[in-house]
Amino acid sequence: MFVPLALASCLVAPAPRPTLSGPELTYGSPDGRLLIHYTLQGGDALSVTDDTDPANGVPDQLDWVVEGIARVHQAFVVEDGWPAPISDEGAGGDDRLDVYIRNIDINGYAHTETTPLGNTAAWVELDPANARLLGKVVFESIAGHEYHHVLQFRLYTGGGAWIYEASATYAQYLLFTEDLLVRLARDALWVIRLGNANAALSAAGDPYEFEYAGMVWAKYLIERGGGDRKLLLYLWRAMGFYGDWVAGHDSFVKANLGMADVDAAAADFAVWNWFACGNDDGRHYSKDKLPCGVATNVPFADVGTLPETGTSPTLGALGSAYVAVRPDCASGALGVTVRPTRPTRFELVGVGAGAPATTVVDAPADADTVIPLDGWNRFAKVVLVGTNLGAGGGTFAWSASASGVYATPDPLPPAKQVMVAPATLALDEGASATVAATADFGTCEDGRDVTQVATWQSSDERGAKVLAGRVTAVGPGTTDVRAFLGQTGSNAVRVVVTSNEGCDLHHAANGGGWVVILCIWLSIWMLARLVFRRN
């Protein structure tokens, strides 16, 4: 697991500028934004022989710092409008952003400092060991991650580590995707985030530096809000305006997601996470930005026989747990009773039959709340998602039972697959035969006969026509017929039509022995006439 690629930590608290292990050298980036400090001696030393990509007389690590930061600057400052880093008023040598390359205990840090004029500036330090060990793109991504922290500091410096790392890691893995190690690290973070759904939204540290896995939260906010990357800037502006990450999130989700507050967004985030990776339904997270490289699912209690009861794991603040109930194809209604120890938002989500159907209930602490769902067997699965809205850890007890009698849903859910049999038909011209269509829906209706309700199509009606599964041979040749249920089409039935004009022994054989004899007599008679005419 390549989690260390994500550990480009930030320190919001001020720290003294470092002293390098040997004489300090500086390199000014060609774009005029950076002043990089390095040495060629001692434990922090770079090697002048590391100058191949590009070979320009400058150690590669310096070039890669410039390139990584430039990529993030272009995307977030130039394109999205984030404020550029503020001047440090000459600290470190001049007004440029200072980057120190030295041996440290982690990939990198970004530090804040207060300038003589009372402004909050920043500086960065990076460990060059990862450049040698993991290569150019990884090192560039770490530099870009730290630079994103510097941009964050221009807007807000009062939040916990989780939101800083969530945002910077999102930027890192959004922009630096061409390296396999970066993609593996990104996928490892998906596993961490989804596999620990019960952790508090703002959790940091263990398990496995959870704050970096918060990149999924940043991804959710952007994609839930329509996909514009500038939404991340709006979030940071809101947090800076209110001086509080909760109030900033409340304002942001009201304006951009149409939700009441961060509690509502966190509960919706939990539902989205059910549909991430292995349960993807094509309606939630986009595949072209931070996709899942592994078939990961959130952990859940799997209920196959009713009635059943259980208790959730401990949920941190805005953490979630899941109970999945499989259909019994016999009952008409599902009833779920919940009893949380903290105020909890529950969503009962029917999945697998088109767009998810959701029932939302806010349940008070230490009281039973019943959540019913009629017609629950029309879904492939029903998932109870509980999100802790309390400030501390909590659990919820649940019980699920069924009642009533199953009824076929009307209309049917969207079909996943349509099958037609037989695969081939051989017909004489003018003859007809019946083919049958069945459909799978991923629900109790799998295998249902849809011959009469499907829409039928022929590839060439001069060869064969089809109506409600009845195929009529029109003219000689080969024609394909298919059945459609909504947008889902079936396999093709190959219809071979043979002409019945003239005396065809093949058709004659199909007609019986007397037809064969008649055809032979006709053939002899025609041959005899031809011979007698010539004589």
C-alpha positions in Angstrom: 0.0 0.0 0.0 1.6 3.3 -1.2 0.0 5.5 1.5 3.4 7.3 2.2 2.8 9.1 -1.1 0.0 11.0 0.5 1.9 12.0 3.6 2.9 15.5 2.5 2.0 17.0 5.8 1.3 20.6 6.6 2.1 22.5 9.8 -0.1 25.5 10.3 1.8 26.6 13.4 4.8 28.8 12.8 8.2 27.2 12.8 11.8 28.6 12.5 13.4 28.6 9.1 15.8 25.6 8.8 19.6 25.7 8.7 20.9 23.3 6.0 23.7 20.8 6.6 26.2 22.6 4.3 26.7 26.0 2.6 23.3 27.2 1.4 22.8 27.7 -2.3 19.7 29.2 -3.9 18.0 28.7 -7.2 15.3 31.1 -8.5 12.6 29.5 -10.6 12.4 30.8 -14.2 8.8 32.0 -13.5 10.0 34.2 -10.7 7.8 32.7 -8.1 10.1 30.5 -6.1 13.4 30.8 -4.3 14.7 27.2 -3.7 17.3 26.7 -0.9 19.6 23.7 -1.1 23.1 22.5 -0.3 25.7 20.1 -1.9 27.2 19.0 1.5 26.2 17.0 4.5 23.0 15.1 5.2 20.8 17.5 3.2 23.1 17.4 0.1 21.9 17.2 -3.4 24.1 15.7 -6.0 25.3 17.6 -9.0 25.2 14.4 -11.0 21.4 14.2 -10.6 20.9 16.3 -13.7 19.3 14.3 -16.4 15.7 15.3 -16.6 16.3 17.9 -17.9 20.1 18.1 -18.3 20.4 21.9 -17.7 23.1 22.3 -15.1 20.6 22.2 -12.2 19.9 19.2 -9.9 16.8 17.5 -11.1 15.1 17.9 -7.7 15.0 21.7 -8.2 13.5 21.4 -11.7 10.9 19.0 -10.4 9.9 21.3 -7.6 9.4 24.1 -10.1 7.4 21.9 -12.4 5.2 20.4 -9.7 4.4 23.8 -8.2 3.8 25.3 -11.6 1.2 22.7 -12.5 -0.8 23.4 -9.3 -0.4 27.2 -9.8 -1.7 27.0 -13.3 -4.7 25.0 -12.4 -5.8 26.7 -9.1 -4.4 30.3 -9.4 -4.4 31.0 -13.1 -7.5 29.0 -14.1 -9.6 28.9 -10.9 -8.7 32.2 -9.3 -7.1 31.3 -6.0 -5.1 34.2 -4.5 -1.4 33.8 -5.2 1.0 33.3 -2.2 1.5 36.5 -0.2 4.9 38.1 0.0 7.0 37.1 3.0 8.4 40.6 3.1 12.0 39.6 2.5 12.3 36.6 4.8 14.5 34.0 3.2 16.2 36.6 1.0 13.4 38.2 -1.0 9.7 38.3 -1.6 9.5 35.0 -3.4 8.0 31.8 -1.9 10.9 29.9 -0.2 11.3 26.2 -0.6 14.0 24.3 1.4 15.3 21.0 0.2 16.6 19.0 3.1 16.4 15.7 4.9 13.3 15.7 7.1 11.1 13.0 8.7 8.4 13.0 6.1 7.7 13.9 2.5 7.2 17.6 3.1 5.8 20.4 5.2 4.2 23.8 4.6 4.6 26.3 7.4 2.9 29.6 8.1 4.7 32.6 9.5 3.6 36.1 10.5 5.4 38.9 8.6 6.5 42.2 10.2 3.4 43.8 8.7 1.2 41.2 10.4 0.3 39.2 7.3 0.3 35.4 7.2 2.9 34.2 4.7 4.3 30.7 4.2 7.3 28.6 3.3 7.8 25.0 2.3 10.4 22.3 2.9 10.7 19.0 1.0 12.7 15.8 1.5 14.7 15.0 -1.7 14.9 11.3 -0.8 11.5 10.6 -2.5 12.8 12.2 -5.7 15.6 9.6 -5.8 13.5 6.7 -4.7 10.1 7.3 -6.4 10.9 9.5 -9.3 9.9 12.7 -11.0 6.1 12.7 -11.0 5.8 11.6 -7.4 8.2 14.3 -6.2 6.4 16.9 -8.4 3.1 15.8 -6.8 4.5 16.2 -3.3 5.7 19.7 -4.2 2.3 20.5 -5.7 0.5 19.2 -2.6 2.6 21.5 -0.3 2.0 24.5 -2.6 -1.7 23.9 -2.3 -1.4 24.3 1.4 0.3 27.7 0.8 -2.7 28.7 -1.3 -5.0 27.6 1.5 -3.2 29.7 4.1 -4.1 32.8 2.1 -7.7 32.2 2.8 -8.0 30.3 6.1 -5.6 29.1 8.8 -7.8 28.1 11.6 -9.1 24.7 10.6 -8.0 21.2 11.6 -5.5 19.3 9.6 -8.2 17.2 8.0 -9.6 19.8 5.7 -6.2 21.0 4.6 -5.1 17.6 3.7 -8.4 16.6 2.1 -8.2 19.5 -0.2 -4.4 19.3 -1.0 -4.6 15.6 -1.6 -7.6 16.0 -3.9 -5.5 18.5 -5.9 -2.5 16.2 -5.9 -4.3 13.2 -7.2 -6.4 15.2 -9.6 -3.4 16.7 -11.5 -0.6 14.1 -11.2 -2.2 10.9 -12.6 0.3 9.8 -15.2 2.5 7.9 -12.7 1.4 4.4 -11.6 2.6 4.9 -8.1 0.5 8.0 -7.7 -2.6 6.2 -9.0 -1.9 3.3 -6.6 -1.6 5.7 -3.7 -4.9 7.4 -4.7 -6.6 4.0 -4.9 -5.2 3.1 -1.4 -6.8 6.2 0.0 -10.2 5.2 -1.5 -9.9 1.9 0.4 -9.1 3.8 3.6 -11.9 6.2 3.3 -14.6 3.7 2.3 -13.4 1.0 4.7 -13.6 3.4 7.7 -16.9 5.1 6.9 -17.7 5.1 10.6 -14.8 7.4 11.5 -15.6 11.1 12.1 -15.7 13.3 9.0 -12.9 15.4 10.5 -10.8 12.5 11.8 -7.1 12.7 11.4 -4.2 10.3 12.1 -5.0 6.6 12.4 -6.3 4.7 10.7 -3.5 5.2 8.2 -3.5 9.0 8.3 -7.3 9.3 7.6 -7.2 13.0 6.8 -5.5 12.3 3.4 -8.4 10.0 2.5 -10.6 13.0 3.1 -9.9 13.8 -0.6 -13.1 11.8 -1.2 -15.0 14.5 0.7 -13.5 17.2 -1.5 -14.4 15.1 -4.6 -18.0 14.7 -3.3 -18.5 18.4 -2.7 -17.3 19.3 -6.2 -19.1 16.6 -8.1 -22.3 16.9 -6.0 -22.2 20.7 -6.8 -22.0 20.1 -10.5 -18.4 19.3 -11.2 -16.8 22.8 -11.3 -13.3 22.6 -9.6 -13.8 26.3 -8.6 -16.2 25.0 -5.9 -13.1 24.1 -3.8 -12.1 27.8 -3.9 -15.6 28.8 -2.8 -15.5 26.4 0.1 -12.2 27.9 1.3 -13.4 31.4 0.9 -16.5 30.6 3.0 -14.4 29.0 5.8 -12.1 32.0 5.8 -15.1 34.4 5.9 -16.6 32.7 9.0 -13.3 31.7 10.5 -14.7 28.3 11.2 -14.8 25.1 9.1 -18.3 24.1 10.2 -19.9 27.5 9.6 -18.0 27.7 6.3 -19.3 24.3 5.2 -22.8 25.2 6.3 -22.7 28.3 4.1 -21.1 26.5 1.2 -23.5 23.6 1.0 -26.5 25.9 1.2 -25.3 28.0 -1.7 -23.9 25.3 -3.9 -25.5 22.0 -3.0 -28.9 23.2 -2.0 -28.7 21.6 1.4 -29.5 22.9 4.9 -26.1 22.4 6.5 -22.9 20.2 6.6 -24.9 17.6 8.5 -27.2 17.1 5.5 -24.2 17.0 3.2 -22.4 14.4 5.3 -25.5 12.1 5.3 -25.7 12.5 1.6 -22.0 11.8 1.3 -22.5 8.5 3.1 -25.1 7.5 0.5 -22.8 8.5 -2.3 -20.0 6.4 -0.7 -22.3 3.3 -0.9 -22.3 3.8 -4.7 -18.5 4.3 -5.0 -16.1 1.8 -6.6 -17.6 -1.7 -6.4 -21.2 -0.6 -6.1 -20.9 2.2 -8.8 -24.3 2.8 -10.5 -23.1 5.5 -12.9 -25.2 8.1 -11.1 -22.8 9.4 -8.5 -19.0 9.7 -8.6 -17.6 10.4 -12.0 -15.1 7.9 -13.4 -12.9 10.4 -15.1 -11.7 12.1 -11.9 -10.1 10.1 -9.1 -11.6 6.8 -10.1 -11.4 3.6 -8.0 -8.8 1.2 -9.1 -10.1 -1.6 -6.9 -13.6 -3.0 -6.3 -13.9 -1.4 -2.9 -17.2 -1.2 -0.9 -18.1 0.3 2.4 -18.5 -2.3 5.1 -22.1 -3.3 5.9 -24.2 -5.7 7.8 -25.7 -8.1 5.2 -29.2 -9.3 6.0 -30.6 -12.2 4.1 -33.3 -13.6 6.4 -35.9 -11.6 8.2 -36.6 -10.8 10.9 -33.1 -9.8 12.1 -31.5 -7.4 14.5 -28.1 -5.9 15.1 -26.0 -2.9 16.3 -23.8 -0.6 14.3 -20.2 0.0 15.0 -19.3 3.2 16.9 -19.8 6.2 14.8 -17.7 9.4 15.1 -19.2 12.8 14.5 -20.7 12.6 10.9 -19.5 9.1 10.6 -21.8 6.5 9.0 -22.8 2.8 9.1 -24.7 0.6 6.7 -27.2 -2.3 6.8 -28.1 -4.0 3.5 -31.3 -6.1 3.3 -31.7 -8.5 0.4 -35.2 -9.0 -1.0 -37.2 -12.1 -0.1 -39.5 -11.9 -3.2 -42.4 -12.8 -0.9 -43.4 -9.8 1.3 -44.9 -6.5 0.4 -43.3 -4.1 2.9 -40.1 -3.7 4.8 -40.1 -2.2 8.3 -36.9 -1.1 10.0 -36.8 0.1 13.6 -33.8 2.1 14.8 -32.7 3.3 18.2 -29.6 5.5 18.2 -27.6 6.7 21.2 -27.0 10.0 19.4 -29.2 12.1 17.1 -28.8 10.2 13.8 -30.0 10.8 10.2 -31.2 7.6 8.5 -31.7 7.1 4.8 -33.4 3.9 3.6 -32.2 3.6 0.0 -33.7 1.2 -2.5 -31.0 0.4 -5.1 -30.8 -1.6 -8.3 -34.0 -0.5 -10.0 -33.1 2.7 -11.8 -32.5 5.8 -9.8 -32.2 5.2 -6.0 -35.4 5.7 -4.0 -34.6 7.3 -0.6 -36.6 7.8 2.6 -34.9 10.2 5.0 -35.7 10.2 8.8 -34.0 12.2 11.6 -34.2 9.9 14.7 -33.7 11.3 18.2 -31.4 9.7 20.7 -32.6 6.9 23.0 -36.0 6.4 21.3 -37.4 3.9 18.7 -38.1 5.2 15.2 -39.8 3.1 12.6 -38.9 3.6 8.9 -41.3 1.7 6.6 -40.8 1.0 2.9 -43.7 -0.4 0.9 -43.0 -2.4 -2.3 -39.5 -3.0 -1.1 -39.0 -6.2 -3.2 -39.0 -4.1 -6.4 -35.4 -3.3 -5.6 -32.3 -5.4 -5.8 -31.3 -4.4 -2.3 -32.4 -2.0 0.4 -29.7 -0.2 2.3 -30.1 1.6 5.7 -27.5 4.4 6.0 -27.2 5.9 9.4 -25.1 9.1 10.0 -24.3 10.3 13.5 -25.3 14.0 13.9 -24.1 14.2 17.5 -20.8 15.7 18.6 -19.4 12.5 20.2 -19.3 8.8 19.3 -22.5 6.9 19.2 -24.2 3.7 17.9 -27.6 2.6 16.7 -29.5 -0.6 17.2 -31.7 -1.8 14.4 -34.3 -4.5 13.6 -35.7 -5.4 10.2 -38.9 -7.3 9.5 -41.2 -7.9 6.5 -45.0 -8.0 6.1 -47.7 -8.3 3.4 -47.5 -10.1 0.1 -45.3 -9.4 -2.9 -46.9 -7.8 -5.9 -45.4 -7.4 -9.3 -44.3 -3.8 -9.7 -46.0 -1.6 -12.3 -44.2 -0.3 -14.3 -41.3 -2.7 -14.4 -37.9 -1.4 -13.4 -35.4 -0.8 -16.2 -34.1 -4.0 -17.6 -30.4 -5.0 -17.2 -30.6 -7.7 -19.9 -33.1 -9.0 -22.4 -32.7 -12.5 -23.9 -34.6 -14.0 -26.9 -34.9 -17.6 -27.9 -34.5 -19.6 -30.0 -31.3 -18.1 -31.5 -32.2 -19.2 -35.1 -35.3 -19.8 -37.2 -35.6 -21.5 -40.6 -38.9 -20.6 -42.3 -40.4 -21.1 -45.7 -41.7 -18.0 -47.3 -45.1 -17.1 -45.8 -44.6 -19.3 -42.8 -44.5 -18.0 -39.2 -43.2 -19.0 -35.8 -43.0 -17.6 -32.3 -39.9 -16.4 -30.3 -39.9 -15.6 -26.6 -38.3 -12.8 -24.7 -37.3 -12.8 -21.1 -35.6 -10.0 -19.0 -33.4 -9.7 -16.0 -33.8 -6.6 -13.8 -31.5 -7.4 -10.9 -34.6 -7.8 -8.8 -37.3 -10.4 -8.0 -38.6 -10.0 -11.5 -35.5 -11.7 -13.1 -36.5 -14.1 -15.8 -39.9 -12.5 -16.4 -41.5 -13.2 -19.8 -41.7 -9.8 -21.6 -42.6 -11.1 -25.1 -45.9 -9.2 -25.2 -44.7 -5.9 -23.7 -41.3 -5.7 -25.5 -40.8 -3.6 -28.6 -39.8 -5.8 -31.5 -37.6 -4.8 -34.5 -36.6 -6.4 -37.8 -33.4 -5.6 -39.6 -35.2 -6.0 -42.9 -39.0 -6.3 -43.1 -38.7 -7.5 -46.7 -37.2 -10.6 -45.3 -39.2 -11.1 -42.0 -41.6 -9.1 -39.9 -42.1 -9.5 -36.2 -44.9 -8.5 -33.9 -45.2 -9.4 -30.2 -42.8 -12.2 -30.7 -44.6 -13.7 -33.8 -42.1 -13.8 -36.7 -43.5 -14.0 -40.3 -41.3 -14.9 -43.2 -41.8 -12.4 -46.1 -39.1 -13.0 -48.6 -36.0 -15.2 -49.1 -32.8 -14.2 -47.3 -31.5 -13.7 -43.8 -32.9 -11.2 -41.3 -32.2 -10.4 -37.7 -35.0 -9.7 -35.2 -34.6 -8.2 -31.7 -36.6 -7.3 -28.7 -36.2 -4.0 -26.7 -37.4 -3.2 -23.3 -36.8 0.5 -22.8 -33.3 1.2 -24.0 -32.1 -2.4 -23.4 -31.9 -4.6 -26.5 -31.8 -8.4 -26.8 -29.5 -10.8 -28.6 -30.5 -11.2 -32.3 -32.6 -14.1 -33.6 -31.3 -15.1 -37.1 -34.3 -15.8 -39.4 -33.4 -17.7 -42.6 -36.2 -17.6 -45.2 -36.2 -19.9 -48.1 -38.3 -19.3 -51.3 -41.1 -21.8 -52.1 -41.2 -20.9 -55.8 -40.7 -23.9 -58.2 -40.1 -27.5 -57.1 -37.4 -27.4 -54.4 -36.6 -30.9 -53.2 -35.6 -29.4 -49.8 -39.1 -27.9 -49.4 -40.6 -31.0 -50.9 -38.9 -33.2 -48.3 -40.4 -31.0 -45.6 -43.8 -31.4 -47.1 -43.9 -35.2 -47.0 -43.3 -38.2 -49.3 -46.1 -37.6 -51.8 -44.7 -34.1 -52.5 -41.3 -35.7 -53.3 -43.0 -38.1 -55.8 -44.9 -35.2 -57.4 -41.7 -33.2 -57.8 -40.0 -36.2 -59.4 -42.9 -36.8 -61.9 -42.9 -33.1 -62.8 -39.2 -33.1 -63.4 -39.5 -36.3 -65.7 -42.4 -34.7 -67.5 -40.6 -31.5 -68.2 -37.5 -33.4 -69.4 -39.6 -35.6 -71.7 -41.2 -32.6 -73.3 -37.8 -31.0 -73.9 -36.5 -34.3 -75.6 -39.7 -34.8 -77.8 -39.5 -31.2 -79.0 -35.9 -31.7 -80.2 -36.9 -34.8 -82.0 
